[in-house]
């Protein structure tokens, strides 16, 4: 029996001639291939059980960081978020690749220099801006230099993957979700409490975390 066809078309011309400013996505990814579109029906039940009313409410706190248009891209069945692109961006935000102190600021201010204007690019920039603002606010209030760049970048990657899972659930593509596979490779999916705590590190509206 033939496997079902992958649901996402490849992004044409993923990398573009780089602009003067911005992080270099191609350099951060190195020789990594794009996330594979692998059919894993056994993952679907875990994701659907995880996406409870409490989890949906917690995810909505992340949605309030974005415009309505970007939020609908990852929350509605008609908006076709490209989950492999979200996973690609999450990989690029891995602190192992992006450990320079100014990487988060660069993504927040200028995005990726070699990536075009896609909705997914807009999502990562909005989230990076919210996380960078929180880092800067805490540093200013304490009179300290910005903290280790690793935790904020990990938060950014986690948000992108959570939004990818939500988008795949909304679009009935969860059996293919590369963001879900990446999250499950490190342990159980984060519960509603952890997602709410995560949101406090992005938006001053939800208070200041002590762990920026």
Order of alpha helices (4+ residues) and beta strands (2+ residues): alpha-alpha-alpha-alpha-alpha-alpha-alpha-alpha-alpha-alpha
